[in-house]
Amino acid sequence: MKILTATADFKQVRKGGVLTIGNFDGMHVGHQEILHAARRLAGDHGMEMTVMTFEPHQVAVLHPEKGPGVLTPLPL
């Protein structure tokens, strides 16, 4: 797993893959199903799977006073 934190690093992601975007701060059943579906789709088509998440949460950026707590922090 690679963690990319700068937009300049995005060139490392291969074109033509499967991308899933979400706030994956806690791996509940819904998140697990999204990731399994993306992995199946990527595998079925011989593509790379990429996950994009956000740190901090979008609400914490737009409305800091309403920012939700983080269930599972991203590694630094």
Backbone as ProteinMPNN parsed JSONL, in Angstrom:
{"seq_chain_A": "MKILTATADFKQVRKGGVLTIGNFDGMHVGHQEILHAARRLAGDHGMEMTVMTFEPHQVAVLHPEKGPGVLTPLPL", "coords_chain_A": {"N_chain_A": [[0.839, -1.165, 0.0], [0.566, 2.172, -0.857], [0.774, 5.441, 0.41], [-0.258, 8.43, -0.646], [0.257, 11.823, -0.341], [0.495, 14.291, -1.49], [-0.581, 16.251, -4.232], [1.174, 16.238, -6.366], [2.229, 13.712, -6.295], [0.317, 12.113, -7.399], [0.724, 11.303, -9.985], [1.849, 8.843, -9.849], [-0.153, 7.006, -9.796], [-1.6, 4.609, -11.788], [-3.176, 5.099, -14.959], [-6.485, 4.195, -16.04], [-7.529, 2.533, -14.118], [-9.452, 1.299, -11.275], [-11.193, 3.444, -9.235], [-12.146, 4.316, -6.004], [-13.838, 6.566, -3.963], [-14.05, 8.048, -0.816], [-14.869, 8.706, 2.668], [-13.096, 6.975, 4.512], [-12.828, 6.385, 7.404], [-13.406, 4.558, 9.299], [-13.841, 1.141, 9.272], [-16.585, -0.003, 8.586], [-19.299, -2.298, 7.766], [-20.49, -1.375, 5.385], [-18.432, 0.19, 4.184], [-16.575, -1.869, 3.835], [-17.885, -3.454, 1.93], [-17.961, -1.721, -0.292], [-15.201, -1.516, -0.846], [-14.584, -4.231, -1.365], [-16.174, -4.648, -3.653], [-14.966, -2.853, -5.45], [-12.417, -3.984, -5.58], [-13.038, -6.505, -6.709], [-14.04, -5.687, -9.228], [-11.764, -4.416, -10.294], [-10.008, -6.624, -10.36], [-11.388, -8.361, -12.105], [-11.056, -7.057, -14.504], [-8.369, -6.796, -14.827], [-7.112, -4.572, -13.708], [-5.661, -1.893, -11.728], [-6.479, -1.103, -8.362], [-7.506, 1.808, -6.669], [-7.809, 3.752, -3.751], [-9.293, 6.643, -2.546], [-9.214, 8.848, 0.093], [-9.975, 11.192, 2.729], [-8.215, 13.521, 4.717], [-7.92, 16.078, 6.854], [-11.378, 15.235, 7.716], [-13.856, 16.346, 5.421], [-15.916, 18.029, 6.42], [-14.711, 19.033, 8.705], [-12.912, 20.773, 7.604], [-14.488, 22.652, 6.219], [-16.338, 23.481, 8.17], [-15.098, 23.832, 10.983], [-16.035, 23.72, 13.646], [-17.962, 21.773, 13.57], [-16.749, 19.439, 12.911], [-16.434, 15.942, 12.611], [-15.51, 13.293, 14.911], [-12.676, 11.118, 14.558], [-12.642, 7.76, 13.695], [-10.679, 5.83, 12.991], [-7.548, 6.833, 12.749], [-5.446, 7.979, 10.064], [-2.261, 6.533, 9.217], [0.773, 8.256, 9.965]], "CA_chain_A": [[0.0, 0.0, 0.0], [1.252, 3.459, -0.889], [-0.03, 6.57, 0.845], [0.159, 9.635, -1.348], [-0.309, 12.961, 0.383], [0.634, 15.51, -2.282], [-1.132, 16.081, -5.583], [2.28, 15.943, -7.282], [2.46, 12.265, -6.253], [-0.774, 11.398, -8.063], [1.197, 10.742, -11.257], [2.235, 7.456, -9.584], [-1.341, 6.16, -9.958], [-1.766, 4.241, -13.193], [-4.448, 5.417, -15.615], [-7.258, 3.048, -16.46], [-7.818, 1.655, -12.989], [-10.712, 1.474, -10.553], [-11.017, 4.403, -8.151], [-13.264, 4.526, -5.096], [-13.601, 7.772, -3.17], [-14.928, 8.141, 0.348], [-14.227, 9.012, 3.937], [-12.932, 5.643, 5.085], [-12.167, 6.537, 8.701], [-13.778, 3.404, 10.118], [-14.19, 0.125, 8.273], [-17.835, -0.701, 8.864], [-19.708, -3.255, 6.728], [-20.715, -0.648, 4.13], [-17.118, 0.484, 3.605], [-15.979, -3.132, 3.403], [-18.538, -3.885, 0.685], [-17.485, -0.836, -1.361], [-13.831, -1.905, -1.182], [-14.625, -5.555, -1.995], [-16.718, -4.492, -5.011], [-13.927, -2.21, -6.263], [-11.359, -4.977, -5.787], [-13.548, -7.489, -7.681], [-14.092, -5.034, -10.536], [-10.381, -4.252, -10.763], [-9.478, -7.952, -10.672], [-12.08, -8.889, -13.292], [-10.606, -6.344, -15.703], [-6.909, -6.699, -14.817], [-6.767, -3.18, -13.421], [-5.228, -1.544, -10.381], [-7.499, -0.446, -7.547], [-7.024, 2.937, -5.878], [-8.772, 4.289, -2.797], [-9.019, 8.026, -2.164], [-9.922, 9.27, 1.296], [-9.702, 12.582, 3.078], [-7.683, 13.783, 6.054], [-9.021, 15.768, 7.753], [-12.715, 15.093, 7.147], [-14.259, 17.545, 4.683], [-16.692, 18.903, 7.283], [-13.761, 19.694, 9.607], [-12.278, 21.859, 6.85], [-15.488, 23.666, 5.897], [-16.979, 23.937, 9.412], [-14.291, 23.203, 12.037], [-16.8, 23.496, 14.879], [-18.836, 20.617, 13.365], [-15.933, 18.318, 12.445], [-16.678, 14.703, 13.351], [-14.366, 12.579, 15.443], [-12.097, 10.126, 13.639], [-12.646, 6.418, 14.274], [-9.375, 5.209, 12.758], [-6.694, 7.853, 12.114], [-4.499, 7.511, 9.051], [-0.877, 6.534, 9.709], [1.556, 9.435, 9.545]], "C_chain_A": [[0.888, 1.232, 0.0], [0.28, 4.507, -0.378], [0.546, 7.807, 0.188], [-0.515, 10.825, -0.68], [-0.232, 14.27, -0.399], [0.094, 15.266, -3.693], [-0.037, 15.789, -6.603], [2.564, 14.445, -7.351], [1.408, 11.477, -7.026], [-0.353, 10.799, -9.398], [1.647, 9.296, -11.094], [1.067, 6.485, -9.772], [-1.539, 5.895, -11.449], [-3.136, 4.633, -13.729], [-5.16, 4.126, -15.976], [-7.577, 2.078, -15.349], [-9.191, 1.919, -12.408], [-10.428, 2.372, -9.358], [-12.285, 4.451, -7.311], [-12.895, 5.664, -4.161], [-14.57, 7.797, -2.001], [-14.157, 8.528, 1.578], [-14.15, 7.709, 4.72], [-12.217, 5.711, 6.432], [-12.528, 5.419, 9.674], [-14.33, 2.341, 9.185], [-15.431, -0.665, 8.676], [-18.227, -1.552, 7.653], [-19.924, -2.563, 5.379], [-19.411, -0.309, 3.428], [-16.469, -0.795, 3.072], [-16.582, -3.596, 2.083], [-18.092, -3.026, -0.502], [-16.083, -1.259, -1.805], [-13.777, -3.286, -1.834], [-15.14, -5.462, -3.431], [-15.673, -3.863, -5.937], [-12.803, -3.189, -6.576], [-11.791, -6.033, -6.803], [-13.546, -6.904, -9.09], [-12.691, -4.868, -11.109], [-9.795, -5.6, -11.175], [-10.084, -8.536, -11.933], [-11.555, -8.271, -14.583], [-9.095, -6.154, -15.749], [-6.413, -5.285, -14.568], [-6.268, -3.025, -11.986], [-6.374, -0.852, -9.653], [-6.851, 0.651, -6.72], [-8.154, 3.419, -4.98], [-8.35, 5.713, -2.464], [-9.87, 8.352, -0.939], [-9.438, 10.661, 1.668], [-9.225, 12.692, 4.519], [-7.285, 15.245, 6.106], [-10.331, 15.608, 6.987], [-13.123, 16.413, 6.502], [-15.036, 18.529, 5.552], [-15.769, 19.672, 8.234], [-13.041, 20.847, 8.915], [-13.269, 23.0, 6.634], [-16.133, 24.287, 7.142], [-16.255, 23.292, 10.599], [-15.062, 22.891, 13.32], [-17.711, 22.267, 14.79], [-18.067, 19.363, 12.943], [-16.169, 17.067, 13.28], [-15.383, 14.115, 13.904], [-13.9, 11.542, 14.429], [-12.063, 8.781, 14.338], [-11.274, 5.761, 14.18], [-8.489, 6.232, 12.059], [-5.769, 7.199, 11.072], [-3.099, 7.495, 9.635], [-0.131, 7.745, 9.182], [2.827, 9.03, 8.883]], "O_chain_A": [[1.846, 1.319, 0.768], [-0.908, 4.465, -0.698], [1.692, 8.184, 0.434], [-1.73, 10.823, -0.48], [-0.842, 15.26, 0.004], [0.296, 14.197, -4.267], [-0.308, 15.146, -7.617], [3.084, 13.96, -8.356], [1.597, 10.288, -7.281], [-1.006, 9.881, -9.894], [1.812, 8.588, -12.087], [1.276, 5.278, -9.893], [-1.633, 6.818, -12.257], [-4.141, 4.51, -13.028], [-4.526, 3.093, -16.192], [-7.868, 0.911, -15.612], [-9.99, 2.665, -12.974], [-9.53, 2.094, -8.563], [-13.38, 4.61, -7.85], [-11.784, 5.719, -3.634], [-15.77, 7.59, -2.176], [-12.934, 8.664, 1.542], [-15.047, 7.391, 5.5], [-11.128, 5.16, 6.588], [-11.982, 5.364, 10.776], [-15.214, 2.633, 8.38], [-15.347, -1.833, 9.055], [-17.546, -1.52, 6.628], [-19.571, -3.119, 4.34], [-19.288, -0.497, 2.217], [-15.885, -0.797, 1.989], [-15.862, -4.08, 1.21], [-17.871, -3.548, -1.595], [-15.81, -1.35, -3.002], [-12.999, -3.492, -2.766], [-14.608, -6.12, -4.326], [-15.516, -4.294, -7.079], [-12.296, -3.223, -7.697], [-11.002, -6.418, -7.666], [-13.099, -7.554, -10.035], [-12.463, -5.152, -12.285], [-9.158, -5.705, -12.223], [-9.38, -9.14, -12.742], [-11.608, -8.901, -15.639], [-8.587, -5.434, -16.608], [-5.416, -4.854, -15.148], [-6.436, -3.914, -11.151], [-7.144, -0.106, -10.258], [-5.782, 0.457, -6.141], [-9.31, 3.486, -5.398], [-7.19, 5.963, -2.137], [-11.086, 8.157, -0.94], [-8.584, 11.233, 0.989], [-9.759, 12.044, 5.419], [-6.336, 15.615, 5.414], [-10.388, 15.817, 5.775], [-12.765, 17.482, 6.997], [-14.839, 19.739, 5.438], [-16.024, 20.838, 8.534], [-12.609, 21.793, 9.573], [-12.936, 24.167, 6.837], [-16.438, 25.479, 7.158], [-16.744, 22.312, 11.16], [-14.769, 21.907, 13.999], [-18.182, 21.772, 15.814], [-18.678, 18.335, 12.65], [-16.112, 17.116, 14.509], [-14.294, 14.413, 13.413], [-14.658, 11.142, 13.545], [-11.525, 8.66, 15.439], [-10.768, 5.208, 15.157], [-8.672, 6.473, 10.865], [-5.376, 6.038, 11.195], [-2.768, 8.345, 10.462], [-0.387, 8.201, 8.068], [3.607, 9.887, 8.467]]}, "name": "protein", "num_of_chains": 1, "seq": "MKILTATADFKQVRKGGVLTIGNFDGMHVGHQEILHAARRLAGDHGMEMTVMTFEPHQVAVLHPEKGPGVLTPLPL"}
